[in-house]
Amino acid sequence: MTAFVADRFTGKVALITGTGSGIGRAVALRLAAEGASVLAHDVNADSLAETVRMITDAGGTAVGRQGDVTSRAECFAAVEAAVTTFGKLDVLGNVAGIAAGYHMPEQSEESYRRMVAINQDAPFFLCQAAIPHLLESKGNIVNIASNAGINGQAYTVSYCMTKGAVIQLTKALAMEFMKAPIRINAIAPGGVATTLSTTYQMPGDIDMDLLGRYMGFRGMAEPEELASLFSLVACDESINIHGAVLSSDRGMTAG
Ligand SMILES: NC(=O)c1ccc[n+]([C@@H]2O[C@H](COP(=O)([O-])OP(=O)(O)OC[C@H]3O[C@@H](n4cnc5c(N)ncnc54)[C@H](O)[C@@H]3O)[C@@H](O)[C@H]2O)c1
């Protein structure tokens, strides 16, 4: 682990989804390195077990829970598992997500509904389940949105819709709980070098001119860069940050 890592989560409990890969794994590793006890969640049992092994090998504390966030019951059970296992909940990280490109008129209903279930419905239900516990602990939520929730992007309509919803989930919840001891924020990454981006599917006959509008000029981020921002937003030093949508996109949404 890098030498600059602080120790801001000692005594804190975090539930992070999507920890089998990419940003979720990096967030789980980072929070554990900073002292958090992590309930690591993912649908993929093998990659989840690998994340838990990486954390425990590094001397951290993590318990894995395999489950599918498309199930509302699983969202509530995952929160309960974090509280039962570690006694409370301080941080909810909604990281699990999927992406794929389509000509909008051709995306199947099944594919559309899966995108909405994972990217939009699951953060809603996880927030519902977690908020009572976070009010008790004076904790916080960090939702992973996307630059696609800020800018319209061709061939990515349903993904953009779900990430726009994550941004509005964040802002509307921040308003509803303005007078309560809880913080709710979002991070909007640009391109990050993960399984999601390397396996991203686009139809073969797209107009590349339109893609260029959102490819960016500064290359891909590493998941650890997002984890670093996540730990800053979720730690108690960031008491001043509430209802924010923090872009970490190498300038993609600057203009
Ligand atoms: N990689 C990028 O370029 C990028 C850019 C902007 C936003 N994001 C967002 O960041 C988040 C993490 O993406 P990533 O790039 O790390 O992707 P990733 O594919 O590397 O990791 C996503 C994880 O979510 C898990 N997951 C998927 N469906 C699930 C389900 N139904 N139940 C439980 N777990 C499930 C997967 O198993 C995987 O481990 C996503 O919300 C994504 O939309 C990614």
The ligand as a Gaussian input file, in Angstrom:
#p B3LYP/6-31G(d) Opt

LIG

0 1
 N      -14.862000       2.230000     -15.730000
 C      -15.313000       3.384000     -16.165000
 O      -14.831000       3.930000     -17.181000
 C      -16.417000       4.085000     -15.412000
 C      -16.689000       5.427000     -15.735000
 C      -17.705000       6.084000     -15.061000
 C      -18.432000       5.430000     -14.084000
 N      -18.161000       4.126000     -13.808000
 C      -18.981000       3.475000     -12.787000
 O      -18.158000       2.936000     -11.771000
 C      -18.802000       1.823000     -11.176000
 C      -17.823000       0.660000     -11.101000
 O      -17.468000       0.321000     -12.415000
 P      -16.093000      -0.421000     -12.767000
 O      -15.532000       0.294000     -13.932000
 O      -15.279000      -0.630000     -11.553000
 O      -16.708000      -1.798000     -13.318000
 P      -16.251000      -3.310000     -13.123000
 O      -16.987000      -4.055000     -14.165000
 O      -14.777000      -3.414000     -13.077000
 O      -16.837000      -3.671000     -11.669000
 C      -18.219000      -3.713000     -11.444000
 C      -18.501000      -4.744000     -10.369000
 O      -19.918000      -4.741000     -10.119000
 C      -20.338000      -6.091000      -9.972000
 N      -21.752000      -6.234000     -10.318000
 C      -22.302000      -6.112000     -11.561000
 N      -23.598000      -6.437000     -11.529000
 C      -23.884000      -6.759000     -10.233000
 C      -25.060000      -7.179000      -9.583000
 N      -26.207000      -7.360000     -10.259000
 N      -25.016000      -7.401000      -8.245000
 C      -23.868000      -7.237000      -7.555000
 N      -22.702000      -6.863000      -8.135000
 C      -22.715000      -6.623000      -9.463000
 C      -19.460000      -6.880000     -10.955000
 O      -19.426000      -8.256000     -10.653000
 C      -18.117000      -6.182000     -10.805000
 O      -17.311000      -6.786000      -9.815000
 C      -20.043000       1.535000     -12.022000
 O      -21.179000       2.048000     -11.381000
 C      -19.763000       2.277000     -13.310000
 O      -20.939000       2.656000     -13.973000
 C      -17.164000       3.442000     -14.437000

